[in-house]
Amino acid sequence: MQSTWIKESYSDRQYAKIAVVGVGKDLSARNTFEQDAVELLRAQGINAVVGIHMFPPGGKVEIRGPKDYIKIIKENNLDGVLTMALVDSNEKERYQPGETVYIPSYYRVGKYIYRGYRTYSAPGYYTNAKSYLIEAVLYNVKGELFEGKETMVWTGQSSLLEPSSLKAASQTFTKSMVNQIVADGIIIPR
C-alpha cells in the first residue's frame, strides 16, 4: 500500500467476523475484489465473509441510512467491515519513442566488397496509460453501535498502473492490502 493511516487509540485488533464489501456500481468488479480479499484473509486465519449478500447492490434489501446498516451489522454478528472502493482513475497520453535499426549489408563494386548499413526506422507514437487509485477502509463495529459513532480504524490506498485485466487488478490490490494488514498487525488472527 502506498499510503496508510491508523487511528491512534486502535488496540482491539482481533475480530470474530469481518465482512468484505466492495463499493461501486460495477457488480463484476465488486464480486471479484470481494472474493479475492476474502480468500486471502481466510488463508491468514482471519474469518472473513463476502459482503455482497449482506449489503446487496439494490433490489432485494432497501438500505436507506445508518440505522439500516447498523441493523444489518447486528443481524449478521459482524464486528468488522472492510470496504474497498475506486477513488480515482486517470488516463494520460504517453509518448513511446520510435526506434532505428541498422542492419549491415555488403555490396560489390568491381573487384571490391564494401560494407554498408541499411537503416530502418519505426516512428514514435502516443499511447494512453490508465491508472486507478483504490482505497480500503477497516471499520471496527464491535460493541454498541449508534449513528455518529466513529468506527474507522485503518485506511490504505494503492495505485494500479495499466492492469491487464479486472482479475489481475483485483489480485494485485487485494494481495497488497492483506499483506499490509497482516504485516502491520491491523487485524490479528484468532
C-alpha positions as CSV (number, residue, x, y, z in Angstrom):
1,M,0.0,0.0,0.0
2,Q,1.4,3.4,-0.9
3,S,-0.2,5.3,2.0
4,T,-1.9,4.1,5.2
5,W,-3.4,5.6,8.3
6,I,-4.1,4.0,11.7
7,K,-6.3,5.5,14.4
8,E,-4.1,6.4,17.4
9,S,-6.2,4.7,20.0
10,Y,-6.8,1.5,18.0
11,S,-5.9,-1.5,20.2
12,D,-8.6,-4.2,19.9
13,R,-7.3,-6.0,16.8
14,Q,-8.9,-9.4,16.9
15,Y,-12.2,-9.9,15.0
16,A,-14.6,-12.8,15.1
17,K,-16.2,-12.0,11.7
18,I,-15.3,-9.4,9.1
19,A,-17.5,-8.5,6.1
20,V,-15.5,-7.5,3.0
21,V,-17.6,-5.0,0.9
22,G,-16.7,-3.6,-2.5
23,V,-18.2,-0.2,-3.0
24,G,-19.2,0.7,-6.6
25,K,-21.6,0.2,-9.4
26,D,-19.7,-2.4,-11.3
27,L,-21.1,-5.7,-10.0
28,S,-18.4,-7.9,-11.7
29,A,-15.6,-5.8,-10.1
30,R,-17.3,-5.9,-6.7
31,N,-17.6,-9.7,-6.8
32,T,-14.0,-10.2,-8.0
33,F,-12.4,-7.9,-5.4
34,E,-14.6,-9.2,-2.5
35,Q,-13.9,-12.9,-3.4
36,D,-10.1,-12.4,-3.7
37,A,-9.9,-10.4,-0.5
38,V,-11.9,-13.0,1.5
39,E,-9.7,-15.9,0.2
40,L,-6.5,-14.1,1.1
41,L,-7.8,-13.1,4.6
42,R,-9.0,-16.7,5.3
43,A,-5.6,-18.0,4.2
44,Q,-4.1,-15.8,7.0
45,G,-6.5,-17.3,9.6
46,I,-8.9,-14.3,9.6
47,N,-12.7,-15.1,9.5
48,A,-13.9,-13.0,6.5
49,V,-17.1,-13.2,4.6
50,V,-18.2,-11.7,1.2
51,G,-20.4,-8.6,1.9
52,I,-22.5,-8.6,-1.3
53,H,-25.0,-10.9,0.3
54,M,-25.5,-8.7,3.4
55,F,-25.2,-5.4,1.5
56,P,-26.8,-6.1,-1.9
57,P,-26.4,-3.7,-4.8
58,G,-30.1,-2.8,-4.7
59,G,-33.4,-4.6,-5.3
60,K,-33.6,-7.2,-2.6
61,V,-33.0,-5.1,0.5
62,E,-33.6,-1.4,0.7
63,I,-30.9,0.4,2.6
64,R,-31.8,4.0,3.4
65,G,-29.4,5.2,6.1
66,P,-27.2,4.5,9.1
67,K,-29.9,2.7,11.0
68,D,-30.3,0.1,8.2
69,Y,-26.5,-0.5,8.2
70,I,-26.5,-0.9,11.9
71,K,-29.3,-3.4,11.7
72,I,-27.5,-5.5,9.0
73,I,-24.3,-5.5,11.1
74,K,-26.1,-6.7,14.2
75,E,-28.2,-9.3,12.3
76,N,-25.0,-10.8,10.8
77,N,-22.9,-10.7,14.0
78,L,-20.2,-8.6,12.4
79,D,-17.5,-6.9,14.4
80,G,-15.6,-5.6,11.5
81,V,-16.3,-4.2,8.0
82,L,-13.6,-3.8,5.4
83,T,-14.5,-1.7,2.4
84,M,-12.7,-1.3,-0.9
85,A,-13.6,1.5,-3.4
86,L,-12.2,3.0,-6.6
87,V,-11.3,6.6,-5.5
88,D,-9.9,8.0,-8.8
89,S,-9.0,6.9,-12.3
90,N,-6.8,8.7,-14.8
91,E,-5.9,8.3,-18.4
92,K,-2.8,10.1,-19.6
93,E,-1.2,10.2,-23.0
94,R,2.3,8.9,-23.1
95,Y,4.8,9.1,-25.9
96,Q,6.6,5.9,-26.9
97,P,9.7,6.9,-28.9
98,G,10.4,5.2,-32.2
99,E,13.5,3.1,-32.8
100,T,16.1,2.9,-35.6
101,V,17.7,-0.3,-36.6
102,Y,21.0,-0.5,-38.5
103,I,21.5,-3.7,-40.5
104,P,24.9,-4.4,-42.0
105,S,24.9,-5.1,-45.7
106,Y,27.6,-5.9,-48.2
107,Y,27.7,-5.0,-51.8
108,R,30.2,-5.3,-54.6
109,V,31.7,-2.7,-56.9
110,G,34.0,-4.3,-59.4
111,K,36.5,-6.4,-57.5
112,Y,35.9,-4.7,-54.2
113,I,33.4,-5.6,-51.5
114,Y,32.1,-2.7,-49.5
115,R,30.3,-2.9,-46.2
116,G,27.4,-0.5,-45.5
117,Y,24.4,-0.2,-43.3
118,R,20.7,-0.2,-44.2
119,T,18.6,1.9,-41.8
120,Y,15.1,1.0,-40.9
121,S,13.1,3.4,-38.7
122,A,9.9,2.9,-36.8
123,P,8.1,6.2,-35.9
124,G,7.2,7.1,-32.3
125,Y,3.6,7.0,-31.2
126,Y,1.3,8.0,-28.4
127,T,-0.5,5.6,-26.1
128,N,-3.0,6.0,-23.4
129,A,-1.8,5.0,-19.9
130,K,-4.5,4.2,-17.3
131,S,-4.1,4.3,-13.6
132,Y,-6.5,3.6,-10.8
133,L,-6.4,4.7,-7.1
134,I,-8.2,2.2,-4.8
135,E,-8.8,2.7,-1.1
136,A,-9.5,0.2,1.6
137,V,-11.1,1.2,4.9
138,L,-11.5,-1.0,8.1
139,Y,-14.3,-0.2,10.5
140,N,-14.4,-1.7,14.0
141,V,-18.1,-2.2,14.7
142,K,-17.7,-4.0,18.0
143,G,-19.9,-3.1,20.9
144,E,-22.8,-0.8,20.9
145,L,-23.4,0.9,17.5
146,F,-25.3,4.2,17.1
147,E,-25.4,6.9,14.5
148,G,-22.4,9.2,14.6
149,K,-20.1,6.7,16.4
150,E,-16.6,6.9,14.9
151,T,-15.7,3.3,13.8
152,M,-13.0,3.9,11.2
153,V,-9.7,2.5,12.5
154,W,-7.5,2.0,9.4
155,T,-7.3,3.1,5.8
156,G,-4.9,2.4,3.0
157,Q,-4.5,3.5,-0.6
158,S,-2.7,2.0,-3.6
159,S,-2.4,2.8,-7.3
160,L,-2.7,0.3,-10.1
161,L,-0.9,1.2,-13.3
162,E,-2.1,-0.4,-16.5
163,P,-3.7,-3.6,-15.1
164,S,-4.0,-6.2,-17.8
165,S,-7.5,-7.3,-16.6
166,L,-10.0,-6.9,-13.8
167,K,-8.8,-10.2,-12.2
168,A,-5.1,-9.0,-12.3
169,A,-6.1,-5.7,-10.8
170,S,-8.0,-7.4,-8.0
171,Q,-5.3,-9.9,-7.2
172,T,-2.6,-7.1,-7.1
173,F,-4.6,-4.8,-4.9
174,T,-6.1,-7.4,-2.5
175,K,-2.7,-9.1,-2.1
176,S,-1.0,-5.8,-1.2
177,M,-3.9,-4.9,1.1
178,V,-3.9,-8.2,3.0
179,N,-0.1,-8.3,3.3
180,Q,-0.1,-4.7,4.8
181,I,-2.9,-5.6,7.2
182,V,-1.1,-8.7,8.5
183,A,2.4,-7.2,8.5
184,D,1.2,-4.1,10.5
185,G,-0.9,-6.2,12.8
186,I,-4.1,-4.3,11.9
187,I,-6.0,-7.5,12.1
188,I,-4.6,-10.3,14.3
189,P,-5.9,-13.8,13.6
190,R,-7.8,-15.5,16.4
